[in-house]
Amino acid sequence: MTTDSDLVKRLRTGSLWLRDQSALYYDGDSDAADDDIFSEMLDVWDTLVLDLYRARKYKGCIFGEARCPEDSVVFCEACKPYTTQTDMKI
Ligand SMILES: [Zn+2]
């Protein structure tokens, strides 16, 4: 069974991956993940974040005190209200 902290770890890793891939994409780097993989990862992230905050009632940021990095592509529920960057898409 997945614990809350497993889920938080996956979301952190996913958030950083999405940020890095998005940066590579905008740089025109050929190592960037293609659109299909990127949107698939985005869907997985959305599902996991809903599970954590809605189903498990998790409080706080997945990055803890540090909060989600400002240049993130996705933000946890705790950081979401303070940003408009969530509609940034490839
Ligand atoms: Zn956050």
PDB file of the backbone (N, CA, C, O) and the ligand in Angstrom, with CONECT records:
HET     ZN  A 101       1
ATOM      1  N   MET A   1       0.837  -1.203   0.000  1.00  0.00           N
ATOM      2  CA  MET A   1       0.000   0.000   0.000  1.00  0.00           C
ATOM      3  C   MET A   1       0.876   1.259   0.000  1.00  0.00           C
ATOM      4  O   MET A   1       1.915   1.326   0.656  1.00  0.00           O
ATOM      5  N   THR A   2       0.416   2.236  -0.753  1.00  0.00           N
ATOM      6  CA  THR A   2       1.165   3.485  -0.853  1.00  0.00           C
ATOM      7  C   THR A   2       0.916   4.354   0.383  1.00  0.00           C
ATOM      8  O   THR A   2      -0.233   4.600   0.750  1.00  0.00           O
ATOM      9  N   THR A   3       1.961   4.805   1.003  1.00  0.00           N
ATOM     10  CA  THR A   3       1.800   5.698   2.145  1.00  0.00           C
ATOM     11  C   THR A   3       1.811   7.151   1.665  1.00  0.00           C
ATOM     12  O   THR A   3       2.202   7.440   0.534  1.00  0.00           O
ATOM     13  N   ASP A   4       1.378   8.057   2.539  1.00  0.00           N
ATOM     14  CA  ASP A   4       1.387   9.475   2.189  1.00  0.00           C
ATOM     15  C   ASP A   4       2.776   9.938   1.780  1.00  0.00           C
ATOM     16  O   ASP A   4       2.920  10.683   0.810  1.00  0.00           O
ATOM     17  N   SER A   5       3.794   9.507   2.507  1.00  0.00           N
ATOM     18  CA  SER A   5       5.137   9.992   2.202  1.00  0.00           C
ATOM     19  C   SER A   5       5.674   9.420   0.895  1.00  0.00           C
ATOM     20  O   SER A   5       6.482  10.067   0.229  1.00  0.00           O
ATOM     21  N   ASP A   6       5.239   8.219   0.516  1.00  0.00           N
ATOM     22  CA  ASP A   6       5.587   7.677  -0.808  1.00  0.00           C
ATOM     23  C   ASP A   6       5.018   8.574  -1.895  1.00  0.00           C
ATOM     24  O   ASP A   6       5.685   8.906  -2.875  1.00  0.00           O
ATOM     25  N   LEU A   7       3.765   8.954  -1.688  1.00  0.00           N
ATOM     26  CA  LEU A   7       3.055   9.778  -2.653  1.00  0.00           C
ATOM     27  C   LEU A   7       3.720  11.156  -2.761  1.00  0.00           C
ATOM     28  O   LEU A   7       3.907  11.680  -3.859  1.00  0.00           O
ATOM     29  N   VAL A   8       4.069  11.725  -1.624  1.00  0.00           N
ATOM     30  CA  VAL A   8       4.737  13.038  -1.598  1.00  0.00           C
ATOM     31  C   VAL A   8       6.062  12.961  -2.350  1.00  0.00           C
ATOM     32  O   VAL A   8       6.405  13.865  -3.112  1.00  0.00           O
ATOM     33  N   LYS A   9       6.796  11.889  -2.134  1.00  0.00           N
ATOM     34  CA  LYS A   9       8.081  11.715  -2.825  1.00  0.00           C
ATOM     35  C   LYS A   9       7.895  11.629  -4.335  1.00  0.00           C
ATOM     36  O   LYS A   9       8.650  12.226  -5.102  1.00  0.00           O
ATOM     37  N   ARG A  10       6.871  10.873  -4.751  1.00  0.00           N
ATOM     38  CA  ARG A  10       6.599  10.742  -6.189  1.00  0.00           C
ATOM     39  C   ARG A  10       6.190  12.082  -6.789  1.00  0.00           C
ATOM     40  O   ARG A  10       6.586  12.417  -7.905  1.00  0.00           O
ATOM     41  N   LEU A  11       5.406  12.836  -6.052  1.00  0.00           N
ATOM     42  CA  LEU A  11       4.959  14.143  -6.550  1.00  0.00           C
ATOM     43  C   LEU A  11       6.125  15.128  -6.654  1.00  0.00           C
ATOM     44  O   LEU A  11       6.190  15.915  -7.598  1.00  0.00           O
ATOM     45  N   ARG A  12       7.027  15.086  -5.703  1.00  0.00           N
ATOM     46  CA  ARG A  12       8.213  15.952  -5.761  1.00  0.00           C
ATOM     47  C   ARG A  12       9.063  15.625  -6.973  1.00  0.00           C
ATOM     48  O   ARG A  12       9.456  16.502  -7.743  1.00  0.00           O
ATOM     49  N   THR A  13       9.335  14.328  -7.120  1.00  0.00           N
ATOM     50  CA  THR A  13      10.130  13.872  -8.261  1.00  0.00           C
ATOM     51  C   THR A  13       9.456  14.251  -9.572  1.00  0.00           C
ATOM     52  O   THR A  13      10.108  14.718 -10.506  1.00  0.00           O
ATOM     53  N   GLY A  14       8.132  14.041  -9.630  1.00  0.00           N
ATOM     54  CA  GLY A  14       7.375  14.359 -10.827  1.00  0.00           C
ATOM     55  C   GLY A  14       7.395  15.844 -11.147  1.00  0.00           C
ATOM     56  O   GLY A  14       7.554  16.235 -12.304  1.00  0.00           O
ATOM     57  N   SER A  15       7.234  16.662 -10.129  1.00  0.00           N
ATOM     58  CA  SER A  15       7.239  18.113 -10.309  1.00  0.00           C
ATOM     59  C   SER A  15       8.574  18.587 -10.881  1.00  0.00           C
ATOM     60  O   SER A  15       8.607  19.408 -11.798  1.00  0.00           O
ATOM     61  N   LEU A  16       9.663  18.070 -10.341  1.00  0.00           N
ATOM     62  CA  LEU A  16      10.998  18.458 -10.822  1.00  0.00           C
ATOM     63  C   LEU A  16      11.239  17.949 -12.238  1.00  0.00           C
ATOM     64  O   LEU A  16      11.849  18.631 -13.060  1.00  0.00           O
ATOM     65  N   TRP A  17      10.754  16.746 -12.508  1.00  0.00           N
ATOM     66  CA  TRP A  17      10.898  16.176 -13.853  1.00  0.00           C
ATOM     67  C   TRP A  17      10.162  17.030 -14.873  1.00  0.00           C
ATOM     68  O   TRP A  17      10.708  17.371 -15.923  1.00  0.00           O
ATOM     69  N   LEU A  18       8.909  17.376 -14.555  1.00  0.00           N
ATOM     70  CA  LEU A  18       8.096  18.197 -15.471  1.00  0.00           C
ATOM     71  C   LEU A  18       8.746  19.558 -15.705  1.00  0.00           C
ATOM     72  O   LEU A  18       8.744  20.067 -16.826  1.00  0.00           O
ATOM     73  N   ARG A  19       9.298  20.142 -14.649  1.00  0.00           N
ATOM     74  CA  ARG A  19       9.959  21.438 -14.770  1.00  0.00           C
ATOM     75  C   ARG A  19      11.181  21.335 -15.683  1.00  0.00           C
ATOM     76  O   ARG A  19      11.385  22.167 -16.568  1.00  0.00           O
ATOM     77  N   ASP A  20      11.985  20.301 -15.450  1.00  0.00           N
ATOM     78  CA  ASP A  20      13.202  20.115 -16.245  1.00  0.00           C
ATOM     79  C   ASP A  20      12.888  19.836 -17.709  1.00  0.00           C
ATOM     80  O   ASP A  20      13.524  20.381 -18.612  1.00  0.00           O
ATOM     81  N   GLN A  21      11.887  18.969 -17.930  1.00  0.00           N
ATOM     82  CA  GLN A  21      11.523  18.627 -19.306  1.00  0.00           C
ATOM     83  C   GLN A  21      10.959  19.837 -20.045  1.00  0.00           C
ATOM     84  O   GLN A  21      11.236  20.044 -21.227  1.00  0.00           O
ATOM     85  N   SER A  22      10.165  20.630 -19.332  1.00  0.00           N
ATOM     86  CA  SER A  22       9.592  21.831 -19.918  1.00  0.00           C
ATOM     87  C   SER A  22      10.694  22.823 -20.305  1.00  0.00           C
ATOM     88  O   SER A  22      10.634  23.451 -21.362  1.00  0.00           O
ATOM     89  N   ALA A  23      11.696  22.951 -19.437  1.00  0.00           N
ATOM     90  CA  ALA A  23      12.822  23.845 -19.719  1.00  0.00           C
ATOM     91  C   ALA A  23      13.602  23.366 -20.946  1.00  0.00           C
ATOM     92  O   ALA A  23      13.984  24.164 -21.802  1.00  0.00           O
ATOM     93  N   LEU A  24      13.832  22.053 -21.017  1.00  0.00           N
ATOM     94  CA  LEU A  24      14.533  21.477 -22.175  1.00  0.00           C
ATOM     95  C   LEU A  24      13.749  21.739 -23.453  1.00  0.00           C
ATOM     96  O   LEU A  24      14.308  22.087 -24.492  1.00  0.00           O
ATOM     97  N   TYR A  25      12.423  21.558 -23.342  1.00  0.00           N
ATOM     98  CA  TYR A  25      11.559  21.755 -24.497  1.00  0.00           C
ATOM     99  C   TYR A  25      11.673  23.185 -25.023  1.00  0.00           C
ATOM    100  O   TYR A  25      11.826  23.408 -26.224  1.00  0.00           O
ATOM    101  N   TYR A  26      11.597  24.141 -24.110  1.00  0.00           N
ATOM    102  CA  TYR A  26      11.673  25.538 -24.528  1.00  0.00           C
ATOM    103  C   TYR A  26      13.056  25.913 -25.052  1.00  0.00           C
ATOM    104  O   TYR A  26      13.207  26.843 -25.844  1.00  0.00           O
ATOM    105  N   ASP A  27      14.057  25.170 -24.592  1.00  0.00           N
ATOM    106  CA  ASP A  27      15.407  25.397 -25.107  1.00  0.00           C
ATOM    107  C   ASP A  27      15.610  24.736 -26.467  1.00  0.00           C
ATOM    108  O   ASP A  27      16.649  24.916 -27.103  1.00  0.00           O
ATOM    109  N   GLY A  28      14.622  23.975 -26.906  1.00  0.00           N
ATOM    110  CA  GLY A  28      14.733  23.263 -28.161  1.00  0.00           C
ATOM    111  C   GLY A  28      15.686  22.074 -28.086  1.00  0.00           C
ATOM    112  O   GLY A  28      16.210  21.608 -29.099  1.00  0.00           O
ATOM    113  N   ASP A  29      15.896  21.597 -26.865  1.00  0.00           N
ATOM    114  CA  ASP A  29      16.796  20.475 -26.652  1.00  0.00           C
ATOM    115  C   ASP A  29      16.158  19.170 -27.149  1.00  0.00           C
ATOM    116  O   ASP A  29      15.005  18.877 -26.834  1.00  0.00           O
ATOM    117  N   SER A  30      16.911  18.402 -27.920  1.00  0.00           N
ATOM    118  CA  SER A  30      16.351  17.167 -28.476  1.00  0.00           C
ATOM    119  C   SER A  30      16.185  16.072 -27.426  1.00  0.00           C
ATOM    120  O   SER A  30      15.548  15.052 -27.688  1.00  0.00           O
ATOM    121  N   ASP A  31      16.759  16.282 -26.233  1.00  0.00           N
ATOM    122  CA  ASP A  31      16.583  15.314 -25.153  1.00  0.00           C
ATOM    123  C   ASP A  31      15.248  15.474 -24.428  1.00  0.00           C
ATOM    124  O   ASP A  31      14.877  14.632 -23.611  1.00  0.00           O
ATOM    125  N   ALA A  32      14.535  16.547 -24.726  1.00  0.00           N
ATOM    126  CA  ALA A  32      13.261  16.785 -24.044  1.00  0.00           C
ATOM    127  C   ALA A  32      12.269  15.672 -24.364  1.00  0.00           C
ATOM    128  O   ALA A  32      12.242  15.136 -25.472  1.00  0.00           O
ATOM    129  N   ALA A  33      11.455  15.339 -23.363  1.00  0.00           N
ATOM    130  CA  ALA A  33      10.430  14.312 -23.564  1.00  0.00           C
ATOM    131  C   ALA A  33       9.436  14.793 -24.608  1.00  0.00           C
ATOM    132  O   ALA A  33       9.143  15.986 -24.683  1.00  0.00           O
ATOM    133  N   ASP A  34       8.915  13.877 -25.414  1.00  0.00           N
ATOM    134  CA  ASP A  34       7.954  14.337 -26.416  1.00  0.00           C
ATOM    135  C   ASP A  34       6.600  14.651 -25.760  1.00  0.00           C
ATOM    136  O   ASP A  34       6.345  14.273 -24.617  1.00  0.00           O
ATOM    137  N   ASP A  35       5.751  15.346 -26.506  1.00  0.00           N
ATOM    138  CA  ASP A  35       4.477  15.841 -25.985  1.00  0.00           C
ATOM    139  C   ASP A  35       3.616  14.766 -25.330  1.00  0.00           C
ATOM    140  O   ASP A  35       3.009  14.997 -24.285  1.00  0.00           O
ATOM    141  N   ASP A  36       3.569  13.584 -25.955  1.00  0.00           N
ATOM    142  CA  ASP A  36       2.732  12.515 -25.422  1.00  0.00           C
ATOM    143  C   ASP A  36       3.179  12.097 -24.035  1.00  0.00           C
ATOM    144  O   ASP A  36       2.363  11.944 -23.126  1.00  0.00           O
ATOM    145  N   ILE A  37       4.481  11.913 -23.881  1.00  0.00           N
ATOM    146  CA  ILE A  37       5.010  11.492 -22.587  1.00  0.00           C
ATOM    147  C   ILE A  37       4.813  12.600 -21.556  1.00  0.00           C
ATOM    148  O   ILE A  37       4.447  12.345 -20.409  1.00  0.00           O
ATOM    149  N   PHE A  38       5.061  13.831 -21.990  1.00  0.00           N
ATOM    150  CA  PHE A  38       4.903  14.950 -21.087  1.00  0.00           C
ATOM    151  C   PHE A  38       3.466  15.067 -20.580  1.00  0.00           C
ATOM    152  O   PHE A  38       3.241  15.223 -19.379  1.00  0.00           O
ATOM    153  N   SER A  39       2.497  14.991 -21.489  1.00  0.00           N
ATOM    154  CA  SER A  39       1.105  15.137 -21.040  1.00  0.00           C
ATOM    155  C   SER A  39       0.642  13.934 -20.235  1.00  0.00           C
ATOM    156  O   SER A  39      -0.219  14.051 -19.363  1.00  0.00           O
ATOM    157  N   GLU A  40       1.222  12.772 -20.537  1.00  0.00           N
ATOM    158  CA  GLU A  40       0.901  11.587 -19.741  1.00  0.00           C
ATOM    159  C   GLU A  40       1.391  11.772 -18.300  1.00  0.00           C
ATOM    160  O   GLU A  40       0.677  11.457 -17.348  1.00  0.00           O
ATOM    161  N   MET A  41       2.616  12.284 -18.152  1.00  0.00           N
ATOM    162  CA  MET A  41       3.181  12.532 -16.831  1.00  0.00           C
ATOM    163  C   MET A  41       2.372  13.594 -16.078  1.00  0.00           C
ATOM    164  O   MET A  41       2.178  13.513 -14.865  1.00  0.00           O
ATOM    165  N   LEU A  42       1.909  14.590 -16.836  1.00  0.00           N
ATOM    166  CA  LEU A  42       1.089  15.650 -16.259  1.00  0.00           C
ATOM    167  C   LEU A  42      -0.223  15.075 -15.709  1.00  0.00           C
ATOM    168  O   LEU A  42      -0.671  15.446 -14.623  1.00  0.00           O
ATOM    169  N   ASP A  43      -0.826  14.166 -16.478  1.00  0.00           N
ATOM    170  CA  ASP A  43      -2.066  13.507 -16.043  1.00  0.00           C
ATOM    171  C   ASP A  43      -1.836  12.691 -14.787  1.00  0.00           C
ATOM    172  O   ASP A  43      -2.632  12.739 -13.849  1.00  0.00           O
ATOM    173  N   VAL A  44      -0.736  11.936 -14.772  1.00  0.00           N
ATOM    174  CA  VAL A  44      -0.412  11.117 -13.612  1.00  0.00           C
ATOM    175  C   VAL A  44      -0.232  12.018 -12.388  1.00  0.00           C
ATOM    176  O   VAL A  44      -0.721  11.727 -11.296  1.00  0.00           O
ATOM    177  N   TRP A  45       0.484  13.119 -12.607  1.00  0.00           N
ATOM    178  CA  TRP A  45       0.741  14.053 -11.499  1.00  0.00           C
ATOM    179  C   TRP A  45      -0.567  14.595 -10.935  1.00  0.00           C
ATOM    180  O   TRP A  45      -0.760  14.629  -9.720  1.00  0.00           O
ATOM    181  N   ASP A  46      -1.467  15.019 -11.828  1.00  0.00           N
ATOM    182  CA  ASP A  46      -2.768  15.546 -11.409  1.00  0.00           C
ATOM    183  C   ASP A  46      -3.564  14.527 -10.605  1.00  0.00           C
ATOM    184  O   ASP A  46      -4.205  14.861  -9.609  1.00  0.00           O
ATOM    185  N   THR A  47      -3.511  13.272 -11.060  1.00  0.00           N
ATOM    186  CA  THR A  47      -4.238  12.218 -10.368  1.00  0.00           C
ATOM    187  C   THR A  47      -3.668  11.990  -8.972  1.00  0.00           C
ATOM    188  O   THR A  47      -4.406  11.859  -7.996  1.00  0.00           O
ATOM    189  N   LEU A  48      -2.331  11.946  -8.899  1.00  0.00           N
ATOM    190  CA  LEU A  48      -1.675  11.710  -7.613  1.00  0.00           C
ATOM    191  C   LEU A  48      -1.919  12.862  -6.639  1.00  0.00           C
ATOM    192  O   LEU A  48      -2.136  12.643  -5.447  1.00  0.00           O
ATOM    193  N   VAL A  49      -1.882  14.101  -7.164  1.00  0.00           N
ATOM    194  CA  VAL A  49      -2.039  15.249  -6.278  1.00  0.00           C
ATOM    195  C   VAL A  49      -3.470  15.304  -5.723  1.00  0.00           C
ATOM    196  O   VAL A  49      -3.683  15.686  -4.572  1.00  0.00           O
ATOM    197  N   LEU A  50      -4.444  14.919  -6.553  1.00  0.00           N
ATOM    198  CA  LEU A  50      -5.828  14.875  -6.074  1.00  0.00           C
ATOM    199  C   LEU A  50      -5.992  13.795  -5.020  1.00  0.00           C
ATOM    200  O   LEU A  50      -6.669  13.996  -4.012  1.00  0.00           O
ATOM    201  N   ASP A  51      -5.374  12.657  -5.254  1.00  0.00           N
ATOM    202  CA  ASP A  51      -5.429  11.561  -4.298  1.00  0.00           C
ATOM    203  C   ASP A  51      -4.887  12.031  -2.947  1.00  0.00           C
ATOM    204  O   ASP A  51      -5.481  11.777  -1.899  1.00  0.00           O
ATOM    205  N   LEU A  52      -3.751  12.718  -2.995  1.00  0.00           N
ATOM    206  CA  LEU A  52      -3.099  13.165  -1.765  1.00  0.00           C
ATOM    207  C   LEU A  52      -3.928  14.201  -1.003  1.00  0.00           C
ATOM    208  O   LEU A  52      -4.129  14.077   0.205  1.00  0.00           O
ATOM    209  N   TYR A  53      -4.405  15.216  -1.712  1.00  0.00           N
ATOM    210  CA  TYR A  53      -5.093  16.320  -1.031  1.00  0.00           C
ATOM    211  C   TYR A  53      -6.578  16.092  -0.810  1.00  0.00           C
ATOM    212  O   TYR A  53      -7.120  16.499   0.217  1.00  0.00           O
ATOM    213  N   ARG A  54      -7.250  15.436  -1.772  1.00  0.00           N
ATOM    214  CA  ARG A  54      -8.687  15.230  -1.634  1.00  0.00           C
ATOM    215  C   ARG A  54      -8.977  13.963  -0.845  1.00  0.00           C
ATOM    216  O   ARG A  54      -9.739  13.989   0.121  1.00  0.00           O
ATOM    217  N   ALA A  55      -8.376  12.861  -1.252  1.00  0.00           N
ATOM    218  CA  ALA A  55      -8.693  11.579  -0.629  1.00  0.00           C
ATOM    219  C   ALA A  55      -7.987  11.418   0.719  1.00  0.00           C
ATOM    220  O   ALA A  55      -8.569  10.911   1.678  1.00  0.00           O
ATOM    221  N   ARG A  56      -6.728  11.856   0.779  1.00  0.00           N
ATOM    222  CA  ARG A  56      -5.962  11.641   2.013  1.00  0.00           C
ATOM    223  C   ARG A  56      -5.917  12.853   2.923  1.00  0.00           C
ATOM    224  O   ARG A  56      -5.372  12.792   4.025  1.00  0.00           O
ATOM    225  N   LYS A  57      -6.496  13.961   2.458  1.00  0.00           N
ATOM    226  CA  LYS A  57      -6.563  15.183   3.271  1.00  0.00           C
ATOM    227  C   LYS A  57      -5.194  15.675   3.725  1.00  0.00           C
ATOM    228  O   LYS A  57      -5.033  16.164   4.843  1.00  0.00           O
ATOM    229  N   TYR A  58      -4.222  15.537   2.846  1.00  0.00           N
ATOM    230  CA  TYR A  58      -2.872  15.998   3.178  1.00  0.00           C
ATOM    231  C   TYR A  58      -2.862  17.516   3.321  1.00  0.00           C
ATOM    232  O   TYR A  58      -3.517  18.221   2.553  1.00  0.00           O
ATOM    233  N   LYS A  59      -2.118  18.016   4.304  1.00  0.00           N
ATOM    234  CA  LYS A  59      -2.003  19.458   4.507  1.00  0.00           C
ATOM    235  C   LYS A  59      -0.568  19.897   4.252  1.00  0.00           C
ATOM    236  O   LYS A  59       0.381  19.161   4.519  1.00  0.00           O
ATOM    237  N   GLY A  60      -0.431  21.104   3.734  1.00  0.00           N
ATOM    238  CA  GLY A  60       0.908  21.636   3.509  1.00  0.00           C
ATOM    239  C   GLY A  60       1.412  21.332   2.120  1.00  0.00           C
ATOM    240  O   GLY A  60       0.736  20.711   1.299  1.00  0.00           O
ATOM    241  N   CYS A  61       2.644  21.801   1.884  1.00  0.00           N
ATOM    242  CA  CYS A  61       3.236  21.664   0.558  1.00  0.00           C
ATOM    243  C   CYS A  61       4.013  20.355   0.455  1.00  0.00           C
ATOM    244  O   CYS A  61       4.580  19.879   1.439  1.00  0.00           O
ATOM    245  N   ILE A  62       4.032  19.780  -0.744  1.00  0.00           N
ATOM    246  CA  ILE A  62       4.793  18.545  -0.950  1.00  0.00           C
ATOM    247  C   ILE A  62       6.291  18.770  -0.760  1.00  0.00           C
ATOM    248  O   ILE A  62       7.031  17.826  -0.484  1.00  0.00           O
ATOM    249  N   PHE A  63       6.735  20.011  -0.906  1.00  0.00           N
ATOM    250  CA  PHE A  63       8.148  20.331  -0.681  1.00  0.00           C
ATOM    251  C   PHE A  63       8.395  20.820   0.749  1.00  0.00           C
ATOM    252  O   PHE A  63       9.504  21.233   1.088  1.00  0.00           O
ATOM    253  N   GLY A  64       7.345  20.769   1.589  1.00  0.00           N
ATOM    254  CA  GLY A  64       7.485  21.204   2.966  1.00  0.00           C
ATOM    255  C   GLY A  64       7.684  22.704   3.065  1.00  0.00           C
ATOM    256  O   GLY A  64       7.096  23.468   2.299  1.00  0.00           O
ATOM    257  N   GLU A  65       8.508  23.120   4.001  1.00  0.00           N
ATOM    258  CA  GLU A  65       8.754  24.539   4.239  1.00  0.00           C
ATOM    259  C   GLU A  65       9.280  25.270   3.007  1.00  0.00           C
ATOM    260  O   GLU A  65       9.043  26.466   2.835  1.00  0.00           O
ATOM    261  N   ALA A  66       9.984  24.549   2.167  1.00  0.00           N
ATOM    262  CA  ALA A  66      10.607  25.173   0.995  1.00  0.00           C
ATOM    263  C   ALA A  66       9.579  25.661  -0.029  1.00  0.00           C
ATOM    264  O   ALA A  66       9.852  26.575  -0.807  1.00  0.00           O
ATOM    265  N   ARG A  67       8.384  25.035  -0.019  1.00  0.00           N
ATOM    266  CA  ARG A  67       7.327  25.311  -1.008  1.00  0.00           C
ATOM    267  C   ARG A  67       7.756  24.887  -2.420  1.00  0.00           C
ATOM    268  O   ARG A  67       8.937  24.664  -2.685  1.00  0.00           O
ATOM    269  N   CYS A  68       6.776  24.783  -3.309  1.00  0.00           N
ATOM    270  CA  CYS A  68       7.070  24.400  -4.689  1.00  0.00           C
ATOM    271  C   CYS A  68       7.976  25.458  -5.330  1.00  0.00           C
ATOM    272  O   CYS A  68       7.757  26.654  -5.141  1.00  0.00           O
ATOM    273  N   PRO A  69       8.991  25.023  -6.089  1.00  0.00           N
ATOM    274  CA  PRO A  69       9.876  25.991  -6.749  1.00  0.00           C
ATOM    275  C   PRO A  69       9.060  26.944  -7.634  1.00  0.00           C
ATOM    276  O   PRO A  69       8.085  26.544  -8.269  1.00  0.00           O
ATOM    277  N   GLU A  70       9.483  28.209  -7.657  1.00  0.00           N
ATOM    278  CA  GLU A  70       8.721  29.224  -8.405  1.00  0.00           C
ATOM    279  C   GLU A  70       8.601  28.918  -9.890  1.00  0.00           C
ATOM    280  O   GLU A  70       7.623  29.293 -10.537  1.00  0.00           O
ATOM    281  N   ASP A  71       9.604  28.236 -10.418  1.00  0.00           N
ATOM    282  CA  ASP A  71       9.567  27.944 -11.850  1.00  0.00           C
ATOM    283  C   ASP A  71       8.923  26.593 -12.164  1.00  0.00           C
ATOM    284  O   ASP A  71       9.084  26.059 -13.261  1.00  0.00           O
ATOM    285  N   SER A  72       8.189  26.046 -11.185  1.00  0.00           N
ATOM    286  CA  SER A  72       7.503  24.774 -11.415  1.00  0.00           C
ATOM    287  C   SER A  72       6.457  24.893 -12.512  1.00  0.00           C
ATOM    288  O   SER A  72       5.905  25.965 -12.758  1.00  0.00           O
ATOM    289  N   VAL A  73       6.199  23.776 -13.159  1.00  0.00           N
ATOM    290  CA  VAL A  73       5.141  23.711 -14.159  1.00  0.00           C
ATOM    291  C   VAL A  73       3.821  23.363 -13.453  1.00  0.00           C
ATOM    292  O   VAL A  73       2.744  23.794 -13.865  1.00  0.00           O
ATOM    293  N   VAL A  74       3.936  22.583 -12.395  1.00  0.00           N
ATOM    294  CA  VAL A  74       2.776  22.169 -11.612  1.00  0.00           C
ATOM    295  C   VAL A  74       2.988  22.567 -10.153  1.00  0.00           C
ATOM    296  O   VAL A  74       4.114  22.607  -9.656  1.00  0.00           O
ATOM    297  N   PHE A  75       1.884  22.859  -9.487  1.00  0.00           N
ATOM    298  CA  PHE A  75       1.973  23.246  -8.081  1.00  0.00           C
ATOM    299  C   PHE A  75       1.018  22.403  -7.257  1.00  0.00           C
ATOM    300  O   PHE A  75      -0.056  22.019  -7.720  1.00  0.00           O
ATOM    301  N   CYS A  76       1.431  22.120  -6.017  1.00  0.00           N
ATOM    302  CA  CYS A  76       0.567  21.354  -5.132  1.00  0.00           C
ATOM    303  C   CYS A  76      -0.618  22.225  -4.708  1.00  0.00           C
ATOM    304  O   CYS A  76      -0.633  23.431  -4.956  1.00  0.00           O
ATOM    305  N   GLU A  77      -1.593  21.609  -4.077  1.00  0.00           N
ATOM    306  CA  GLU A  77      -2.792  22.325  -3.655  1.00  0.00           C
ATOM    307  C   GLU A  77      -2.471  23.452  -2.677  1.00  0.00           C
ATOM    308  O   GLU A  77      -3.165  24.468  -2.655  1.00  0.00           O
ATOM    309  N   ALA A  78      -1.439  23.284  -1.880  1.00  0.00           N
ATOM    310  CA  ALA A  78      -1.078  24.295  -0.892  1.00  0.00           C
ATOM    311  C   ALA A  78      -0.494  25.545  -1.552  1.00  0.00           C
ATOM    312  O   ALA A  78      -0.644  26.647  -1.024  1.00  0.00           O
ATOM    313  N   CYS A  79       0.157  25.392  -2.676  1.00  0.00           N
ATOM    314  CA  CYS A  79       0.803  26.523  -3.355  1.00  0.00           C
ATOM    315  C   CYS A  79      -0.058  27.095  -4.483  1.00  0.00           C
ATOM    316  O   CYS A  79       0.147  28.236  -4.897  1.00  0.00           O
ATOM    317  N   LYS A  80      -0.995  26.331  -4.971  1.00  0.00           N
ATOM    318  CA  LYS A  80      -1.804  26.688  -6.129  1.00  0.00           C
ATOM    319  C   LYS A  80      -2.458  28.076  -6.083  1.00  0.00           C
ATOM    320  O   LYS A  80      -2.357  28.832  -7.050  1.00  0.00           O
ATOM    321  N   PRO A  81      -3.127  28.420  -4.974  1.00  0.00           N
ATOM    322  CA  PRO A  81      -3.856  29.697  -4.977  1.00  0.00           C
ATOM    323  C   PRO A  81      -2.965  30.918  -5.196  1.00  0.00           C
ATOM    324  O   PRO A  81      -3.451  31.999  -5.528  1.00  0.00           O
ATOM    325  N   TYR A  82      -1.669  30.738  -5.008  1.00  0.00           N
ATOM    326  CA  TYR A  82      -0.765  31.874  -5.082  1.00  0.00           C
ATOM    327  C   TYR A  82      -0.111  32.019  -6.443  1.00  0.00           C
ATOM    328  O   TYR A  82       0.775  32.856  -6.618  1.00  0.00           O
ATOM    329  N   THR A  83      -0.527  31.228  -7.396  1.00  0.00           N
ATOM    330  CA  THR A  83       0.122  31.285  -8.686  1.00  0.00           C
ATOM    331  C   THR A  83      -0.863  31.139  -9.827  1.00  0.00           C
ATOM    332  O   THR A  83      -1.953  30.595  -9.647  1.00  0.00           O
ATOM    333  N   THR A  84      -0.495  31.612 -10.975  1.00  0.00           N
ATOM    334  CA  THR A  84      -1.321  31.446 -12.163  1.00  0.00           C
ATOM    335  C   THR A  84      -0.589  30.599 -13.186  1.00  0.00           C
ATOM    336  O   THR A  84      -1.058  30.417 -14.310  1.00  0.00           O
ATOM    337  N   GLN A  85       0.572  30.079 -12.785  1.00  0.00           N
ATOM    338  CA  GLN A  85       1.408  29.349 -13.727  1.00  0.00           C
ATOM    339  C   GLN A  85       0.895  27.971 -14.087  1.00  0.00           C
ATOM    340  O   GLN A  85       1.423  27.324 -14.992  1.00  0.00           O
ATOM    341  N   THR A  86      -0.158  27.507 -13.366  1.00  0.00           N
ATOM    342  CA  THR A  86      -0.664  26.156 -13.628  1.00  0.00           C
ATOM    343  C   THR A  86      -1.260  26.020 -15.017  1.00  0.00           C
ATOM    344  O   THR A  86      -1.359  24.909 -15.537  1.00  0.00           O
ATOM    345  N   ASP A  87      -1.660  27.131 -15.631  1.00  0.00           N
ATOM    346  CA  ASP A  87      -2.215  27.001 -16.982  1.00  0.00           C
ATOM    347  C   ASP A  87      -1.145  27.089 -18.061  1.00  0.00           C
ATOM    348  O   ASP A  87      -1.449  27.129 -19.254  1.00  0.00           O
ATOM    349  N   MET A  88       0.105  27.118 -17.628  1.00  0.00           N
ATOM    350  CA  MET A  88       1.208  27.117 -18.590  1.00  0.00           C
ATOM    351  C   MET A  88       1.376  25.711 -19.134  1.00  0.00           C
ATOM    352  O   MET A  88       1.637  24.772 -18.382  1.00  0.00           O
ATOM    353  N   LYS A  89       1.229  25.569 -20.420  1.00  0.00           N
ATOM    354  CA  LYS A  89       1.329  24.243 -21.019  1.00  0.00           C
ATOM    355  C   LYS A  89       2.257  24.272 -22.228  1.00  0.00           C
ATOM    356  O   LYS A  89       2.537  25.318 -22.814  1.00  0.00           O
ATOM    357  N   ILE A  90       2.703  23.112 -22.559  1.00  0.00           N
ATOM    358  CA  ILE A  90       3.501  22.997 -23.787  1.00  0.00           C
ATOM    359  C   ILE A  90       2.552  22.953 -24.959  1.00  0.00           C
ATOM    360  O   ILE A  90       2.990  22.857 -26.105  1.00  0.00           O
TER     361      ILE A  90
HETATM  362 ZN    ZN A 101       3.722  23.353  -2.901  1.00  0.00          ZN2+
END
